[in-house]
Amino acid sequence: MAEDIWIMGIHMTRFGKHPDKDTIDLASEASLGALRDAGLGMPDIGVLVVGNLWAANMGTAQRLQKQIGQTGIPAYNVANACATGAAAIRTVMMALKAGECDTGMAVGVEKLAGAGLLTGANRKPDAKTWTPRGRFGAVASIDGRIGTDTQPGTFSLVSIEYGHRYGSVPFEVFARIAEKNHAHSTLNPLAAYQKKMTLEDITNEPMIAYPNTRAMCSANCDGSAAAVLVTDSKLKTLSLEQQRRAVKISASILTTDPWTEGCQVLPDINTLSKNAAKLAYEQAGLGPSDLDLVELHDCFASAELVHYDNLMLCEKGGAVDFFNTGATWRNGSLPVNVSGGLLSKGHPVAATGIANLYEIATHLRGEGGARQIEGARVGLAHVIGIGSACGVHILEKAAA
């Protein structure tokens, strides 16, 4: 039977604008921080996996080694949309579970400050005459016709579909989700934005794609996060203090879209998230009622709402009622996005999957400072990348 895998060290840079640092600078800061947190060094690392999306062909893992230590170990470069960080974690886990080594490091890094909303606005306009050509040339672009291939539009349609299926969702609900996450960010010193916003502030922002105003959209920015993972047998050789701070990865799941009729036209962010959550709960032997906090992929306020349902945090179709109970606030029964979420913490795409794990691990260790969720023992981290890929991880506090 494959060994359990533990997070021994984890670190993230502050997310935001870093004009004086390049991709390798940011990745180095996160990597060296994770190694210090683990009490280990590069000679201990048996595999290195680096996630980067916007410069995926640049050999970032090998370039990072030149900065933090070249030891001849296998180095992988991964890119998997917004699930890139989760894919990096899983790649390290597979090497550890296969017995290739007992310690590995996953890194996610991105330079995205100034990238805007990733709306695809730089796409060339359609020609006046349409000529079918290539794999996808047999169909014309659907954007603005029967759907969208841009991020704000996709998540606009997702929320409208949810309202159509389960009953209309008042605009104010989406604004209040953003209000919650912006309020949470004021307690997170690593968040890109640490500014409380009122409902009036949020609703008066420019409308990007209904129901999401600008304040309900994630902030693409610069940042990096890294995690050092060890096997159970390796953990037992470390000090008692290191063992106390270790965080168990009880479930690690990565899914893609199964075939559905609609997914050939519109991205289906729901089905693969539901499948990932179901498999994660089964793998961990836990359920939604066991969770003490959740970091989910709120790329837009509308995304957070539907993911309450997708992650089974509420009854099917009950996301609005669940939110209205106040459960997802920091002092609620199931806090969601205590970090400020992507809306405020920021979204340097490849780093997000590991940053979400950082937030969960920080609370399980009891090191969350002013935002600490007291008594937290189990947490879930979720990311989704359009295309589509979904990663769900469940973490557990080490036994006393």
N, C-alpha and C positions, 0 to 999 in steps of 0.2 A: 504494500500500500504506500502511495506517495506521501512524503512528509508534509506536515503543516508548514505554512510559510508565514513569516512575521515581518512587520515593518520595524526595523531596528533604528533607523535614522530617517528623518524627513525634514525638508526645509523648503521655503519659497522666498523669492525676492519680493520686495514691494512691487505690486502691479502699478502700471501707469506709464508715464513718458520718461524714457531714459535716453536722451539725445547723446549723452557722453559714453554710452555703452553699446557694443554691438552684440550680436547673437551669442558669440562665444563668451564674452564677458559675463552676460547674464547667466548662461548655462554653467559657467565656472563657479559663480557665486552660489548658485543653488546646490551644485554638486558638492563643493567643499563644505558648505553648511550642513548638508545631509551626512557627510562623512564624519564631521565633528560631532554631530548629534548622536551618531551611532557609536562613537568612540573607536572608529576604524580608519584605515587609510587605503589608498589605491592598491597597494600590494595585496590587500585582503579581497578585492573585488575580482570575481571570476568571469563576469559577463557585464557588458555595458550596452544599454539600449537607449537611444536618444530619439525622441519624437520631435519633429519639426515639419510644419506643413508649407509655409510660404517660401522656404528655401530647401525643399525636400531633396533636391538633386545636388546638394552642396557637400555631402559627406560630413555632416555636422558632428557625428559621433567621433570620427577620426580626428577632426579638427579640435574637438574638445579634449581628446586625449593629449594632444600636443601641449595643451595648457595646464592640465591637472595631473598628468602622469601617463606615459606610454609604457605599458607592461606586457604588451603582446597578446592581450586577451581578445576574445571575439567581441566585435563591436557591430551593432546593428543600427540602421536608420529606418524609422517607421513613419508612415504618414497615413492617417485614417480619419480625415476630416476633424470635427470637433472631438471625436473619441480617440485622437492620437495619443494623448497621455495615458488613457486607460489601456490602449493597445501596447504601449511601452511597458507598463506594469505587468500585463499578462505575458508578454514575451520573456521577461526576466523570470516570472514564475514558472513558465514551461521549462526553461533551462534548469532551474533549481529542482523542480519535481522530477525531471528526467535523470537527475543525479550527475549532471555535467559539472556542477560546482555547488558550493554551499552558501555563497554570498554574491549578490549582483546589485546593480544600480540602474534605475530607470530615471530618465530626465525628460522633461518637456520644456520647450523654449520657443518663443516667438517674438518678432519685432513687428508690431502692428499699429503702433501709434500713428494716427493720421489716416488710417485705412478706411475710416468711415463705417458705414453699416453693411459693407460687403453685399451691396445690392445688385451687383452685376451691371452697374450703370455704364461701364466702359465697353460693354458688348457692342459690336458693330450692328448698325441697323439692317433690317431685312432688305434685300434687293427688291427692285420693283417687280421683277419676274422671278418666280421660284423654280429652281432646277433641282430635282432630287439627286443627291450625290452623297456617297459615304454611308457609314453604318446608321447614322441617325438622320440622314438627309431625306429619307423617304417620308418624313413627316415634318411639317413646318413647326417653328417654335410655337409653344403653347402659351408663352408669357403674354398676359393681357387678353387672351382669347378664352381658353377654358381652364385657366389656372395660372400658375406662376412658377418661375424657377429662381426667384430671388428670395432671400431670407425673410425680410419683413412681410412680404406678400404671403409666403408659405404659412407663417405662423398666424397671420391674420385669418386665413382660410381655416386653419386648424381650430381656432377658437369659435369661428362662426359655425363650423360643422358640429362642434360640441354643443353649442346652444341649440342648433336645429335638432339634434338627437335627444337632448335631455331637458330642454327648456331654455329660453333665452337667458343670457348672462348680462346683468346690468353693467354698463360701462364703468360705473364706480367700483365694482369688484376688482377689475383689472388695475384700476388706479390705486386701490387700497393695498393690493399685493406689492406694487412698486413702492408705496409709502412704507410698508413693513421692511422691505429689503434696504431701502435707503436709510431708514432709522437704525437697522442692525449695523450698517457699515460704520456708523459713528464710533463703534466700540472696537473696530478692527484696524489697527495701525498699518496693516499691509494692503488695505483696500485702495484702489485707484482713486475713488471718491469717498470722502468721509463727511457727507453732508446730508443732514435731515431735510426732507422735502415734504411740504404739506400737500394735501389733496388738491388744493387750488393750484399750487405750483405745478404739480404733475399734469393735471388736466389742461392747464393753459399752455403747456409746451406744444411745439409744432406737431401736428398729426403726421406720423410716418406711414402707417398702414393700419386702418381701424381694426381693433381697438387700441393699438399701441402708439402712444405719443413718444416723443424722443426720450423722455424720462422713463419709459417702460421698455427701452431697448438696451441691450448689453453694450458695454463699452469695450471696443477692441483697443488693445493697448500692448505695451511691452511687458515681458515678465518671464520668469522661469520657476520651475519647481522640480524637486528631485527626491527620490526615496531609495534608501538602502534596504534590501530585503535579505533575510537569512532563513535557512532551514531550521527546523526544530532541533536537530542534532547540533548545529552550529550555535544556536542560542544557548544551549545548555553548557557550552564551554565558556560563555561570557560571564561577567561579574553579576552579582545579585542585583545591583542597581540597574545595569543594562537590561536584565531580564524583567525587572519591575516596569520599565518604561516601554517594553516591547508591546506592539499591537498586532493581534492576530488577524490575518486576512481569512475570514471564515468562508467567503464566497468571492469568486472572480468570474464574471460572465461577460462574454462579448457576443452580440447577436447582429444579424443583418435582416433585411426585409424578407419575409417569406412571400411567396407569390400570392397576391390578391388582385382582383380585377382592377381596383382603383389605383394600385401602386404604379401602374404603367403610365398613368397620367399625372398624378400628384404624389409628392413624397409622403410616405405614411410613417409619421413619427410615433404613432400610437402602438401599433401591433408589435414591433420589435422591442419597444420599451416594456410592454406588458409581458412579453415572452422572457425578457432578460430578468425582470423582477421575479417572476414565478420560478425560474431556474435558480436564481440566487437564494431565494428563501428555502428552496428544497436543499440546495447544496450546504447551506449554513445550518439547516435544521432549526430555523427560526421563522418568525412571521412578522408582519407589520406591527403587531401589538408589542413586540419585543424591542422596537426601536426607541432610542432616546433622542435622536436628532437625525436630520436628513439634509444633505447638500445635493440639490437636484439642478438640472440644466435649465435655468431660467434665462435663456438667451433673449426672451421677451416675456413680459408679464403674462401674456396669454399662454405661453408654454408652461409656466409654473402651474397654472390652474389645471390644465389637462393632465399634467404629470402627477398631481395628487391622485387622480383616478388610475393612471397607468401603473403607478407603483403600489397600488392597492392600499393607499393611506386612508381611503374613505370607501364608502359603499359605491358600487358602480353608478355613475351618473350623479354622485353626491358631492362633487368638488366644491360647489358654491356653498352649500350648507356646512361642509367641513371647514372651509375658510372662515365663514361667518361665526363659527364658535370661538375663534381666536386661538385655535390649537397651534397654528403655525408661527405665532409670534414667539420671541425668545423665552417669554414666561408662560407659554402655552403648554399643552399636554404633549405636543410633538413638534418642537421647533424646526422650521425649515429655512435654510439659507441664513444661518446666524452670522455667517461671514459677510453678509451684504449681497451674496449671490453674484451672478455675472452682471446684474444691473448696476452694482456699485463696486464690488471687489474688482471687476474687470474681466475681460475675456481674451487673453493672449492664447489663441486657440489650442495649440499643442500642449500648453502648460496647464490648462484648466482641469483635465482629468486627474492629474497628480495633486493640484492645489486643492481640489475637493477632498481628496484623501488626507491632505495635510490638516484641513480644518477639522475633520472627524477625529483624526488621531490626536490632535491637540486637546480636544475636549475629553477623550477617553483617558488621556494622561493626567487630566486635571490641571492643564497648563494654559487654559483659555483666558486667564486674567479677568477683566471686567465683563467679558461676554461669556464666561464659562457656564456651561449647562451642568449644574450640580448633580453629582451621582451618575453621570453618563457612563454607560457600559457597552452599549451597542449603537452603531451608526451605519447609515447607508449613504453611499456616494453614487451619483448617476450622471452620465454624460451621453449626449446623442449628437451624431454628426449626420447632416443631410447627405444622402447618397445610397444607402444609409447604414450607419453603424451605431450600436448602443452598448455602452459599458456600465455594468452595475457591480459595485463591490460592497460587501458587508464586512465591517471591522468590529472586533471585540476587544475589550480591555483585558490585559493579562490578569490572571488570577493572583490574588494577594499572596 
